[in-house]
């Protein structure tokens, strides 16, 4: 199942300045695309969207609070 991950900011590399307005399309264990959220949801209308607070980055880097999951 493909998932779009979107946060307030996104780092393309560990040293990159965080950028606003981008989202990441992930299929399985691979990044398939990095593009504006509207572009990805338009191309994949049934895609699951996960929203994160803070900054997403490569190598599973996430700067910000984690989502609380219900049991």
N, C-alpha and C positions, 0 to 999 in steps of 0.2 A: 504494500500500500504506500502510495506517495503521500508525503506530508510537507507542507510549507511551514517553515519556522520563521517567525517575524518578531522583532524586538524594537525597542526605541532606537537602538543603534546597532550597526554590524561592522565588525572588523574583517577585512578580507585576508589579512596576514597578521601575525602576532605583533609586528611593528607598525602596522597601518593605523592611521587616524580613524576613529569610528565614523561611520557614515550613516546618515538618516535615509529612510525611504527605500531600503533594500530588504529583500527576503530571500530565503534559501529553500530550494526545492530538493527534498531528499527522497530517494527511492531505495528501500532496503538499507544497505550500509554505504551508499554512494551519494555524493552531492551531484545532482543533475543540472542545476542551474542556479544562478544568482541574478535576480532582476527585481524590478519594482513589484510589490505585492499584487497590484491590479493586473499586471501583465501575466503573472503566474496563475492567478485564479481565473483569468480570462481564458488562458490556454488549457487549463485543467479545472473545469467547473466543479467537479465532484471531489476535488482534493481536500484532505483534512488540513485545517489551519491551526497551528499551535502558537499562541501569543505568549511572549516572555517579557518580563520587566527587565530593564537594564540593557546590557550590551552582549550580543552573541559574537563569537569568534571561532577561529579554527581550533582543531584539536580539542573539541568539547569544552572550550573556554566559555564561561558565562559569568559576567560581572553583574550581579544583582540578586534579588531575592528569588528563591526557588518556589515553584508552584506547590501549594499544599494539596495533596491528593486525599480524597475521601476513601475510607475503607469499604 
